[in-house]
Amino acid sequence: MFAVPSGAGAADLKIGYVITQRLLVETEIGGHAADRLAEEMKQAKETLGGKVDELNELEDDLKKRAMVLGDEERSRLATQYEDGVIEIKRLNEDMQARFKKIEMEVMVEVQEVIRDVIDEWGKANGYDLILDASTLVYVSDKADVTGKLIKAVDKSVQEGQ
């Protein structure tokens, strides 16, 4: 548990908290990050979808012609199908790894900007402590500075462009 000093010093502390998820979702930089990630995901799904469509066509062709194909041709198409399944699995794993890497890079970038703004804003507004609400057991709404920080982050990003 945390001990808070009593006396005159404790009354002079200015403490606020932020809801980090709101900062990530409601700021312009957070929105741009979400858009970038959505675009990456869309491209990955399109690429993977094309390969899946090709594989489905091969499977349909193999099923339709199974009775009239010679053993050698059926074996060749079956091998081609199995190779396609393996390729799609690998492609999916590669895309997931790439997406996670991009997501991490984007989130680090956004969090650095937000952290810098919180630091500057806190100092400029006389705060002694700004906490993340997710780690707190009880907080009063009057200590919530999230809305003010969303505006400050957006202003900082706009000025930086």
C-alpha positions in Angstrom: 0.0 0.0 0.0 1.0 3.6 -0.5 1.5 6.0 2.4 0.6 9.6 1.8 2.2 12.2 3.9 -0.1 14.1 6.2 0.0 17.7 7.2 0.4 20.8 5.1 2.6 19.2 2.5 -0.1 16.7 1.5 -2.7 19.3 1.0 -0.5 21.2 -1.4 -0.1 18.2 -3.8 -1.9 18.5 -7.1 -2.7 15.1 -8.4 -4.5 14.0 -11.6 -5.0 10.9 -13.5 -5.5 9.9 -17.2 -7.4 7.1 -18.8 -4.7 5.9 -21.2 -7.0 4.0 -23.5 -8.9 7.2 -24.1 -5.7 9.0 -25.0 -4.8 6.3 -27.5 -8.3 6.2 -29.1 -9.5 9.8 -28.9 -6.4 11.8 -29.9 -5.6 12.6 -33.5 -2.3 10.8 -33.3 -4.0 7.7 -31.9 -6.6 7.9 -34.7 -3.8 8.1 -37.3 -2.1 5.1 -35.7 -5.3 3.1 -35.8 -5.9 4.1 -39.5 -2.3 3.0 -40.4 -2.8 -0.3 -38.6 -6.2 -0.8 -40.3 -4.6 -0.2 -43.7 -1.8 -2.7 -43.0 -4.4 -5.3 -42.0 -6.5 -4.6 -45.1 -3.5 -5.1 -47.4 -2.5 -8.3 -45.6 -6.0 -9.7 -45.8 -6.2 -8.8 -49.5 -2.9 -10.5 -50.2 -3.9 -13.6 -48.2 -7.4 -13.6 -49.6 -6.0 -13.8 -53.2 -3.9 -16.8 -52.3 -6.8 -18.5 -50.6 -9.0 -17.9 -53.6 -6.4 -19.4 -55.9 -6.2 -22.4 -53.6 -9.9 -22.8 -53.5 -10.1 -22.8 -57.3 -7.4 -25.5 -57.4 -9.3 -27.6 -54.8 -12.6 -27.2 -56.8 -10.8 -28.1 -60.0 -9.3 -31.2 -58.4 -12.7 -32.3 -57.0 -14.4 -31.8 -60.3 -11.9 -33.6 -62.4 -10.8 -36.3 -59.8 -12.6 -39.1 -61.7 -11.1 -38.3 -65.1 -7.6 -37.4 -64.1 -4.8 -39.8 -64.4 -2.9 -40.9 -61.3 0.1 -38.8 -62.1 -1.9 -35.6 -62.8 -4.0 -36.1 -59.7 -0.9 -36.6 -57.6 0.7 -33.5 -59.1 -2.4 -31.3 -58.4 -2.7 -32.8 -54.9 0.9 -31.9 -54.2 0.3 -28.4 -55.6 -2.7 -28.0 -53.3 -0.7 -29.2 -50.2 2.1 -26.8 -51.1 -0.5 -24.0 -51.4 -1.8 -24.8 -48.0 1.7 -24.6 -46.5 2.4 -21.4 -48.4 -0.8 -19.8 -47.0 0.1 -20.8 -43.5 3.6 -19.4 -43.8 2.2 -16.2 -45.4 -0.3 -15.8 -42.6 2.3 -16.3 -39.9 4.7 -13.8 -41.7 1.9 -11.2 -42.0 0.9 -11.6 -38.3 4.5 -11.1 -37.3 4.9 -8.1 -39.6 1.6 -6.6 -38.2 2.7 -7.1 -34.6 6.0 -5.4 -35.4 4.3 -2.5 -37.1 1.8 -2.3 -34.2 4.6 -2.2 -31.7 6.5 0.5 -33.6 3.3 2.7 -34.0 2.3 2.3 -30.3 5.8 3.2 -29.1 5.7 6.3 -31.3 2.3 7.3 -30.1 3.1 6.7 -26.4 6.3 8.7 -26.7 4.4 11.7 -28.0 1.7 11.3 -25.3 4.2 10.9 -22.5 6.1 14.0 -23.6 2.8 16.0 -23.7 1.7 14.7 -20.3 5.1 15.7 -18.9 5.0 19.2 -20.4 1.3 19.8 -19.6 1.7 18.5 -16.0 4.6 20.9 -15.3 2.8 23.8 -17.0 -0.3 23.3 -15.0 1.4 22.7 -11.6 0.8 19.0 -11.2 2.9 17.0 -8.8 1.6 13.7 -9.9 -0.3 12.3 -12.9 -1.2 8.7 -12.7 -2.7 6.1 -15.0 -6.3 5.3 -13.9 -5.9 1.6 -14.7 -3.6 1.2 -11.7 -5.8 3.0 -9.2 -8.3 1.5 -6.9 -10.5 4.6 -6.4 -10.4 7.9 -8.2 -12.7 10.9 -8.2 -13.9 12.2 -11.5 -12.7 15.7 -10.6 -9.1 14.5 -10.7 -9.5 13.2 -14.3 -7.4 15.3 -16.7 -7.8 13.0 -19.7 -10.0 15.4 -21.7 -7.6 18.2 -21.2 -4.7 16.0 -22.2 -6.4 14.9 -25.3 -6.7 18.5 -26.4 -3.1 19.1 -25.4 -1.8 16.1 -27.4 -3.9 17.1 -30.5 -2.6 20.7 -30.2 1.0 19.5 -29.8 0.7 17.2 -32.9 -0.8 19.9 -35.0 1.9 22.4 -34.0 4.5 19.8 -34.8 3.3 19.3 -38.4 
